[in-house]
Amino acid sequence: MEDALRAGVSIYNAGEYHDAHDAWEKRWLDADDESADERLLHGLIQYTAVVYHARQRNWSGARRLAESAGEYLAGLPADCRGVNLGAVRTELARLAADPERIERRRPIPLTYEGDVLSLDDLDFEAATVVARVRAEHDGRFDEGRVEAGIDAAREERDEGRRTRYIALVMDFAVGSDAERPVVYRRLCDHLERREQKRRDVEGLFE
């Protein structure tokens, strides 16, 4: 849950309002109905949709979602799970009354445990959430290869070996759009060499 929250907050703060919800969606779908976590994630997902629709000048959609998101977040602590929900609820009320305010000022930042997180603030596990979002939203990348890179990185880490894959996964997650295809190609090349080595020894001692 912490990794998903940190990832989504960071994506949102990077101005990628549409993509932020994907960092939270799996946790939301798995949460018990009407639980605090379900309401928190449902409200945050709708909040990012409010910002997205308002920026697209879909005023009626933004207003409707702002009212709905406020209902989901009502009654939760102002710093629920470390997220600045008190400020989010205030922003939702303002957007419900005047969604066009989004054209006059930037959306408020989301904070986690008091910090306005950026993508550069993420540790490896939170970055894996972002990497999966990147692969899902961009047809240039194969989600299975990115997942294989994450597995290879965890294997390296657990065995105390060099962290080539960790660096590649991190760069894929938090690097620029221009850099990401180059990083992805390097990741795939390393995976292919790794898999070829394993194929080379298969069956040698059977």
C-alpha positions, 0 to 999 in steps of 0.5 A, spaced: 500 500 500 505 504 501 509 503 495 502 504 491 501 511 494 508 513 494 508 512 486 501 515 485 502 521 489 509 522 485 506 521 478 500 526 480 506 531 482 509 530 475 503 533 472 501 526 469 494 526 472 491 521 468 496 516 469 496 517 477 490 513 478 493 506 475 498 506 481 492 505 486 487 501 481 489 494 483 490 496 491 483 499 490 480 493 487 483 488 492 480 493 498 474 490 502 468 494 500 467 500 504 473 499 508 478 506 509 483 504 504 477 502 499 474 509 500 481 513 500 483 510 494 476 511 490 476 518 492 484 519 490 482 516 483 476 520 482 480 526 485 485 525 479 480 524 474 477 531 477 483 534 475 484 531 468 477 533 466 477 540 469 484 541 465 480 538 459 475 543 460 469 538 461 466 542 467 460 538 468 464 532 469 469 535 473 464 538 478 460 531 478 466 527 480 468 532 485 462 532 489 463 524 488 470 524 491 468 528 496 463 523 499 468 518 499 473 522 502 468 524 508 470 522 515 477 520 513 483 523 517 486 529 514 492 525 513 489 518 512 495 513 510 500 519 510 496 523 504 494 530 505 486 529 505 484 535 508 487 539 503 484 534 497 477 535 500 478 543 500 480 543 493 475 538 491 469 543 494 473 549 491 472 545 484 465 542 485 463 550 486 468 552 480 471 547 476 474 553 471 479 555 477 483 550 474 485 554 469 487 560 474 491 556 478 495 549 478 492 543 482 494 543 489 500 538 490 499 531 494 504 530 499 506 523 503 508 524 510 508 531 509 513 531 503 511 533 496 514 527 493 517 527 486 519 521 481 526 522 484 524 521 491 522 513 490 525 507 492 526 501 488 519 498 490 515 504 489 519 505 482 516 498 480 509 501 480 511 506 476 514 502 471 508 498 470 504 504 469 509 506 464 509 500 460 501 499 460 500 506 458 505 506 452 504 501 446 512 501 445 513 497 451 512 490 452 509 489 459 512 482 460 519 484 459 518 490 464 516 485 469 521 480 467 526 486 468 523 487 475 524 480 477 531 480 475 532 486 479 529 483 485 533 477 484 540 481 484 538 484 490 536 478 494 542 475 492 547 481 494 549 481 486 550 487 482 544 492 481 544 493 473 537 491 473 535 495 479 538 501 475 535 500 469 528 499 472 529 505 476 531 509 469 525 506 466 520 509 471 523 515 473 527 518 466 524 522 461 519 520 455 525 521 451 530 517 455 525 511 456 525 507 449 533 507 450 533 504 457 527 499 455 532 497 449 538 496 454 533 492 459 531 488 453 538 486 451 540 485 458 534 480 459 536 476 452 543 475 454 541 473 461 536 468 458 541 466 453 546 464 458 540 460 462 539 456 455 546 454 454 546 450 460 539 447 460 540 440 459 548 439 460 547 434 465 541 430 464 
